[in-house]
Amino acid sequence: MNITKNQIDDLNATIKIELGKEDYAGRVEKALKDYQKKVVVNGFRPGKTPMGIVKKMYGKSLLVDEINKVLGESLNNYIKENNLQILGEPLPNETEQKELNLEDENFEFLYDIALSPEFKVEVDAKDEVDYYTIDVTEEMVN
């Protein structure tokens, strides 16, 4: 897995995540084995469906689910490790994202992030802040 950040300007950046087969293959196989134990297919006893049939029926959807989980985890970990102060959630890039082909073994994903601007506030002892005391009467409470 390779994660890179491309700084567009002070407030915008893109994060590029490249996944190889080794990043998700083990998780997909584990999910397929779990499905094999649970799935009920006519002609087979429950939990005894051959792996080939399970892969044919559920392989692509499980692949997409596991890739999505790996992407979410790796993106969140990257943001935390690099202490990126972002606004909102990372959004998939709509302009530069390549077409997703599930037949490939390597995948590339681009996310747009909005960085929080840095600013400094200097407060001095001379600065005054209004302090209000509010008297609540019984009439206001009722």
Residue frames as a rotation matrix with the C-alpha (Angstrom) as fourth column:
MET 1
0.588 0.809 0.000 0.00
0.809 -0.588 0.000 0.00
0.000 0.000 -1.000 0.00
ASN 2
-0.641 -0.757 0.122 1.28
0.764 -0.645 0.012 3.40
0.070 0.101 0.992 -0.94
ILE 3
0.549 0.809 -0.211 -0.32
0.829 -0.558 0.018 6.61
-0.103 -0.185 -0.977 0.34
THR 4
-0.650 -0.742 0.162 0.76
0.758 -0.648 0.072 10.03
0.051 0.170 0.984 -0.89
LYS 5
0.364 0.712 -0.601 -0.55
0.672 -0.647 -0.359 13.54
-0.645 -0.274 -0.714 -0.27
ASN 6
-0.439 -0.406 0.802 -0.50
0.852 -0.471 0.228 16.17
0.286 0.783 0.552 -3.00
GLN 7
-0.231 0.283 -0.931 -0.86
0.571 -0.735 -0.365 19.71
-0.788 -0.616 0.008 -1.64
ILE 8
0.147 0.373 0.916 -2.91
0.964 -0.262 -0.047 21.76
0.222 0.890 -0.398 -4.12
ASP 9
-0.036 -0.186 0.982 -2.94
-0.056 -0.981 -0.187 25.00
0.998 -0.062 0.025 -2.12
ASP 10
-0.764 -0.354 0.539 -3.06
-0.493 -0.217 -0.842 26.07
0.415 -0.910 -0.009 1.52
LEU 11
-0.318 0.758 0.570 -6.55
-0.838 0.055 -0.542 24.69
-0.442 -0.650 0.618 2.06
ASN 12
0.759 0.622 -0.190 -6.89
-0.627 0.622 -0.469 21.86
-0.174 0.475 0.863 -0.46
ALA 13
-0.477 -0.876 0.070 -5.05
-0.814 0.470 0.341 18.60
-0.332 0.106 -0.937 -0.97
THR 14
0.564 0.578 -0.590 -5.56
-0.715 0.699 0.002 15.17
0.414 0.421 0.807 -2.51
ILE 15
-0.127 -0.542 0.831 -4.65
-0.744 0.606 0.282 11.86
-0.656 -0.582 -0.480 -0.98
LYS 16
0.235 0.087 -0.968 -3.75
-0.848 0.504 -0.161 9.05
0.474 0.859 0.192 -3.36
ILE 17
0.076 -0.142 0.987 -4.03
-0.688 0.709 0.155 5.47
-0.722 -0.690 -0.044 -2.10
GLU 18
-0.013 -0.162 -0.987 -2.57
-0.866 0.494 -0.069 2.64
0.499 0.854 -0.147 -4.16
LEU 19
0.344 0.219 0.913 -3.65
-0.719 0.687 0.106 -0.85
-0.604 -0.693 0.394 -3.11
GLY 20
-0.517 -0.509 -0.688 -1.89
-0.795 0.584 0.165 -4.01
0.318 0.633 -0.706 -4.19
LYS 21
0.214 0.643 -0.735 -3.31
-0.315 0.758 0.572 -7.50
0.925 0.109 0.365 -4.07
GLU 22
-0.457 -0.485 -0.746 -1.34
0.506 0.548 -0.666 -8.28
0.732 -0.682 -0.005 -0.90
ASP 23
-0.919 0.098 0.382 -3.23
-0.322 -0.748 -0.580 -5.50
0.229 -0.656 0.719 0.93
TYR 24
-0.175 0.961 0.216 -6.68
-0.975 -0.138 -0.175 -7.05
-0.138 -0.241 0.961 0.58
ALA 25
-0.201 0.109 -0.973 -6.30
-0.570 0.795 0.207 -10.68
0.797 0.596 -0.098 -0.58
GLY 26
-0.901 -0.194 -0.389 -6.09
0.169 0.668 -0.725 -12.20
0.400 -0.719 -0.569 2.90
ARG 27
-0.746 0.666 -0.003 -9.15
-0.352 -0.397 -0.848 -10.35
-0.566 -0.631 0.530 4.08
VAL 28
-0.092 0.718 -0.690 -11.14
-0.988 0.020 0.153 -11.39
0.124 0.696 0.708 0.99
GLU 29
-0.451 -0.142 -0.881 -10.20
-0.226 0.973 -0.041 -15.05
0.863 0.180 -0.471 1.49
LYS 30
-0.986 0.098 -0.138 -11.23
0.157 0.224 -0.962 -14.88
-0.063 -0.970 -0.236 5.15
ALA 31
-0.450 0.870 -0.202 -14.56
-0.716 -0.487 -0.501 -13.29
-0.534 -0.081 0.842 4.20
LEU 32
-0.117 0.371 -0.921 -15.14
-0.830 0.473 0.296 -15.97
0.546 0.799 0.253 1.56
LYS 33
-0.756 -0.201 -0.622 -14.47
0.108 0.901 -0.421 -18.72
0.645 -0.385 -0.660 4.10
ASP 34
-0.868 0.495 -0.021 -16.92
-0.104 -0.223 -0.969 -17.11
-0.485 -0.839 0.245 6.52
TYR 35
-0.186 0.818 -0.544 -19.52
-0.957 -0.276 -0.088 -16.88
-0.222 0.505 0.834 3.75
GLN 36
-0.438 -0.047 -0.898 -18.89
-0.498 0.844 0.199 -20.50
0.749 0.534 -0.393 2.79
LYS 37
-0.961 0.052 -0.272 -19.86
0.250 0.591 -0.767 -21.55
0.121 -0.805 -0.580 6.33
LYS 38
-0.636 0.724 -0.268 -23.06
-0.142 -0.451 -0.881 -19.47
-0.759 -0.522 0.389 6.30
VAL 39
-0.483 0.450 -0.751 -24.37
-0.870 -0.345 0.353 -19.70
-0.100 0.824 0.558 2.74
VAL 40
-0.225 0.509 0.831 -27.18
0.013 0.854 -0.520 -22.11
-0.974 -0.106 -0.199 1.84
VAL 41
-0.469 0.027 -0.883 -27.28
-0.869 -0.192 0.455 -23.21
-0.157 0.981 0.114 -1.79
ASN 42
0.617 0.767 0.174 -29.76
-0.695 0.635 -0.337 -25.72
-0.369 0.087 0.925 -3.18
GLY 43
0.779 -0.288 -0.557 -28.11
-0.180 0.748 -0.639 -29.09
0.601 0.597 0.531 -3.69
PHE 44
-0.333 -0.925 -0.185 -25.55
0.094 0.163 -0.982 -28.68
0.938 -0.344 0.032 -0.89
ARG 45
0.289 0.349 -0.891 -25.77
0.905 0.202 0.373 -29.13
0.311 -0.915 -0.258 2.83
PRO 46
0.946 0.085 0.312 -25.64
0.003 -0.967 0.256 -25.87
0.324 -0.241 -0.915 4.81
GLY 47
0.626 -0.770 0.119 -22.03
-0.574 -0.353 0.738 -24.77
-0.527 -0.531 -0.664 5.21
LYS 48
0.035 -0.609 0.792 -20.73
0.240 0.775 0.585 -27.35
-0.970 0.170 0.173 2.68
THR 49
0.955 0.297 -0.011 -20.99
0.083 -0.302 -0.950 -25.30
-0.286 0.906 -0.313 -0.51
PRO 50
0.281 -0.904 0.323 -17.77
0.954 0.298 0.005 -25.56
-0.101 0.307 0.946 -2.61
MET 51
-0.102 -0.441 -0.891 -15.52
0.411 -0.835 0.366 -22.50
-0.906 -0.329 0.267 -2.55
GLY 52
-0.898 -0.261 0.353 -15.71
0.413 -0.226 0.882 -22.12
-0.151 0.939 0.311 -6.34
ILE 53
-0.114 0.945 0.307 -19.46
0.827 -0.081 0.557 -21.61
0.551 0.317 -0.772 -6.21
VAL 54
0.477 0.237 -0.846 -19.18
0.769 -0.579 0.272 -19.18
-0.426 -0.780 -0.458 -3.30
LYS 55
-0.515 -0.740 -0.433 -16.53
0.359 -0.645 0.674 -17.18
-0.778 0.191 0.598 -5.19
LYS 56
-0.792 0.244 0.560 -18.67
0.553 -0.101 0.827 -17.12
0.258 0.965 -0.054 -8.31
MET 57
0.185 0.983 0.006 -21.76
0.847 -0.163 0.507 -15.95
0.499 -0.088 -0.862 -6.42
TYR 58
0.910 0.251 -0.329 -20.28
0.410 -0.659 0.631 -13.56
-0.058 -0.709 -0.703 -3.86
GLY 59
0.109 -0.994 -0.016 -16.65
0.980 0.105 0.171 -12.96
-0.168 -0.035 0.985 -4.86
LYS 60
-0.343 -0.256 0.904 -17.00
0.601 -0.799 0.001 -9.54
0.722 0.544 0.428 -6.48
SER 61
0.569 0.626 0.533 -19.24
-0.016 -0.640 0.768 -8.07
0.822 -0.446 -0.354 -3.78
LEU 62
0.861 -0.319 -0.397 -16.94
0.478 0.237 0.846 -9.33
-0.177 -0.918 0.356 -1.01
LEU 63
-0.131 -0.935 0.331 -13.93
0.985 -0.161 -0.064 -7.95
0.113 0.317 0.942 -2.89
VAL 64
-0.094 0.175 0.980 -15.54
0.264 -0.945 0.194 -4.52
0.960 0.276 0.042 -3.09
ASP 65
0.878 0.475 0.061 -16.55
0.045 -0.209 0.977 -4.62
0.477 -0.855 -0.205 0.59
GLU 66
0.604 -0.706 -0.370 -13.06
0.739 0.324 0.590 -5.57
-0.297 -0.630 0.718 1.78
ILE 67
-0.323 -0.696 0.641 -11.36
0.849 -0.512 -0.128 -3.00
0.418 0.503 0.756 -0.46
ASN 68
0.276 0.523 0.806 -13.73
0.064 -0.847 0.528 -0.37
0.959 -0.095 -0.267 0.92
LYS 69
0.967 0.059 -0.246 -12.87
0.240 0.091 0.966 -1.38
0.080 -0.994 0.074 4.50
VAL 70
0.155 -0.986 -0.066 -9.12
0.967 0.137 0.214 -1.30
-0.202 -0.097 0.974 3.79
LEU 71
-0.245 -0.197 0.949 -9.48
0.592 -0.806 -0.014 2.13
0.768 0.559 0.314 2.16
GLY 72
0.655 0.594 0.466 -11.42
-0.009 -0.611 0.792 3.56
0.755 -0.523 -0.395 5.08
GLU 73
0.858 -0.367 -0.360 -8.96
0.470 0.274 0.839 2.24
-0.209 -0.889 0.408 7.66
SER 74
-0.065 -0.973 0.222 -5.86
0.995 -0.046 0.090 3.32
-0.077 0.227 0.971 5.79
LEU 75
-0.057 0.113 0.992 -7.24
0.419 -0.899 0.126 6.79
0.906 0.423 0.004 5.04
ASN 76
0.873 0.423 0.243 -8.22
-0.050 -0.417 0.908 7.38
0.485 -0.805 -0.343 8.67
ASN 77
0.652 -0.701 -0.289 -4.87
0.674 0.360 0.645 6.07
-0.348 -0.616 0.707 9.92
TYR 78
-0.190 -0.737 0.648 -2.97
0.916 -0.371 -0.154 8.32
0.354 0.565 0.746 7.49
ILE 79
0.281 0.379 0.882 -4.92
0.101 -0.925 0.366 11.37
0.954 -0.014 -0.298 8.63
LYS 80
0.993 0.113 -0.017 -4.29
0.022 -0.042 0.999 10.56
0.112 -0.993 -0.044 12.30
GLU 81
0.442 -0.894 -0.075 -0.60
0.856 0.395 0.334 9.67
-0.269 -0.212 0.940 11.87
ASN 82
-0.410 -0.614 0.675 0.17
0.812 -0.583 -0.038 12.86
0.417 0.532 0.737 9.95
ASN 83
-0.368 0.318 -0.873 -2.01
0.702 -0.520 -0.486 14.96
-0.609 -0.792 -0.032 12.26
LEU 84
-0.844 0.154 0.513 -3.92
0.358 -0.550 0.755 16.53
0.398 0.821 0.409 9.37
GLN 85
-0.595 0.684 -0.422 -6.54
0.157 -0.416 -0.895 19.02
-0.788 -0.599 0.140 10.51
ILE 86
-0.906 0.287 0.311 -9.28
0.337 0.047 0.940 18.47
0.255 0.957 -0.139 7.95
LEU 87
-0.599 0.797 -0.076 -12.69
-0.659 -0.544 -0.520 20.03
-0.456 -0.262 0.851 7.53
GLY 88
0.432 0.851 -0.298 -15.50
-0.893 0.356 -0.276 17.55
-0.129 0.385 0.914 6.95
GLU 89
0.474 -0.187 0.861 -14.83
0.019 0.979 0.202 14.14
-0.880 -0.080 0.467 5.45
PRO 90
-0.674 -0.704 -0.224 -12.51
-0.298 -0.018 0.954 13.15
-0.676 0.710 -0.198 2.61
LEU 91
0.490 0.863 -0.123 -14.45
-0.407 0.102 -0.908 12.97
-0.771 0.494 0.402 -0.65
PRO 92
0.077 -0.438 0.896 -13.64
0.690 0.671 0.270 10.75
-0.719 0.598 0.354 -3.63
ASN 93
-0.541 -0.362 -0.759 -12.12
-0.265 -0.784 0.562 12.79
-0.798 0.505 0.328 -6.44
GLU 94
0.426 0.838 0.342 -14.53
0.166 0.299 -0.940 13.03
-0.889 0.457 -0.012 -9.36
THR 95
0.769 -0.103 -0.630 -12.23
-0.582 -0.520 -0.625 14.42
-0.263 0.848 -0.461 -12.03
GLU 96
-0.037 -0.926 -0.375 -8.96
-0.974 0.117 -0.192 12.48
0.222 0.358 -0.907 -11.86
GLN 97
-0.076 0.060 0.995 -10.21
-0.573 0.814 -0.093 9.13
-0.816 -0.577 -0.027 -10.50
LYS 98
-0.781 -0.246 -0.573 -9.53
-0.616 0.452 0.645 6.30
0.100 0.857 -0.505 -12.94
GLU 99
0.268 0.897 -0.352 -12.27
-0.819 0.405 0.406 3.88
0.507 0.180 0.843 -13.90
LEU 100
-0.187 -0.281 0.941 -12.44
-0.836 0.548 -0.002 0.99
-0.516 -0.787 -0.338 -11.43
ASN 101
0.206 0.161 -0.965 -11.82
-0.720 0.693 -0.038 -2.40
0.663 0.703 0.258 -13.04
LEU 102
0.561 0.099 0.822 -12.32
-0.769 0.430 0.473 -5.31
-0.307 -0.897 0.318 -10.65
GLU 103
0.963 -0.256 -0.089 -10.32
0.183 0.857 -0.483 -7.62
0.200 0.448 0.871 -12.90
ASP 104
0.205 -0.927 0.314 -7.12
-0.295 -0.365 -0.883 -5.73
0.933 0.088 -0.348 -12.03
GLU 105
0.288 -0.189 -0.939 -5.12
0.808 0.573 0.133 -6.64
0.513 -0.797 0.318 -8.95
ASN 106
-0.687 -0.551 -0.475 -3.87
0.710 -0.648 -0.276 -3.11
-0.155 -0.526 0.836 -8.22
PHE 107
0.391 0.877 0.279 -6.22
0.869 -0.452 0.204 -0.26
0.305 0.163 -0.938 -7.48
GLU 108
-0.806 -0.591 0.038 -5.71
0.562 -0.783 -0.265 3.49
0.186 -0.193 0.963 -7.21
PHE 109
0.327 0.937 -0.126 -8.05
0.912 -0.278 0.302 5.82
0.248 -0.214 -0.945 -5.36
LEU 110
-0.724 -0.498 0.476 -7.98
0.398 -0.866 -0.301 9.62
0.563 -0.029 0.826 -5.03
TYR 111
0.250 0.773 -0.583 -9.62
0.965 -0.153 0.211 11.61
0.074 -0.615 -0.785 -2.25
ASP 112
-0.151 -0.191 0.970 -10.05
0.188 -0.969 -0.161 15.37
0.970 0.158 0.183 -1.95
ILE 113
0.076 0.162 -0.984 -9.58
0.995 0.051 0.086 16.85
0.064 -0.986 -0.157 1.50
ALA 114
0.483 0.098 0.870 -10.13
0.107 -0.993 0.052 20.36
0.869 0.068 -0.490 2.82
LEU 115
-0.315 -0.706 -0.634 -7.49
0.809 0.150 -0.568 21.47
0.496 -0.692 0.524 5.30
SER 116
0.710 0.561 -0.425 -8.36
0.704 -0.573 0.420 23.73
-0.008 -0.597 -0.802 8.17
PRO 117
0.403 -0.580 0.708 -6.66
0.162 -0.716 -0.679 27.12
0.901 0.388 -0.195 7.92
GLU 118
-0.100 -0.520 -0.848 -4.12
0.980 0.095 -0.175 28.10
0.172 -0.849 0.500 10.53
PHE 119
0.260 0.160 0.952 -4.74
0.081 -0.986 0.143 31.32
0.962 0.040 -0.269 12.38
LYS 120
-0.536 -0.501 -0.679 -3.47
0.757 0.069 -0.649 32.88
0.372 -0.863 0.342 15.55
VAL 121
0.558 0.703 0.442 -5.47
0.285 -0.662 0.693 34.90
0.780 -0.260 -0.570 18.03
GLU 122
-0.608 -0.780 -0.149 -3.53
0.478 -0.210 -0.853 37.10
0.634 -0.590 0.501 20.37
VAL 123
0.615 0.788 -0.028 -5.34
0.427 -0.303 0.852 37.94
0.663 -0.536 -0.523 23.57
ASP 124
-0.532 -0.784 0.320 -3.86
0.202 -0.484 -0.851 40.59
0.822 -0.388 0.416 25.80
ALA 125
-0.538 0.290 -0.792 -4.67
0.836 0.065 -0.544 41.58
-0.106 -0.955 -0.278 29.37
LYS 126
-0.874 0.177 -0.453 -5.87
-0.150 -0.984 -0.095 44.91
-0.463 -0.015 0.886 28.00
ASP 127
-0.747 0.632 -0.206 -8.59
-0.127 0.168 0.978 43.24
0.652 0.757 -0.045 25.93
GLU 128
-0.699 0.592 0.401 -12.03
-0.574 -0.129 -0.809 43.49
-0.426 -0.796 0.430 27.45
VAL 129
-0.797 0.528 -0.292 -14.78
0.195 0.684 0.703 40.93
0.572 0.504 -0.648 27.18
ASP 130
-0.306 0.773 0.556 -18.32
-0.819 -0.511 0.259 41.75
0.485 -0.376 0.790 28.16
TYR 131
-0.925 0.089 -0.370 -19.71
0.258 0.861 -0.439 39.59
0.279 -0.501 -0.819 30.96
TYR 132
-0.329 0.899 0.290 -23.47
-0.553 -0.432 0.712 39.48
0.765 0.074 0.639 31.31
THR 133
-0.982 0.178 0.055 -25.34
0.046 0.515 -0.856 38.57
-0.181 -0.838 -0.514 34.45
ILE 134
-0.504 0.858 -0.104 -28.85
-0.282 -0.049 0.958 37.42
0.817 0.512 0.267 33.73
ASP 135
-0.824 0.348 0.447 -31.41
-0.446 0.086 -0.891 37.50
-0.348 -0.934 0.084 36.51
VAL 136
-0.711 0.606 -0.356 -34.03
0.085 0.577 0.812 34.82
0.698 0.547 -0.462 35.95
THR 137
-0.623 0.584 0.520 -37.36
-0.779 -0.408 -0.475 35.65
-0.066 -0.701 0.710 37.54
GLU 138
-0.610 0.485 0.626 -40.18
0.076 0.822 -0.564 33.24
-0.789 -0.296 -0.539 38.39
GLU 139
0.417 0.796 -0.438 -42.27
-0.358 -0.299 -0.885 34.79
-0.835 0.526 0.161 35.66
MET 140
0.007 -0.513 -0.858 -39.60
-1.000 0.003 -0.010 33.90
0.008 0.858 -0.513 33.06
VAL 141
-0.894 -0.356 0.274 -39.39
-0.384 0.922 -0.056 30.33
-0.232 -0.155 -0.960 34.34
ASN 142
-0.223 0.900 0.373 -43.19
0.130 0.407 -0.904 29.88
-0.966 -0.153 -0.208 34.20
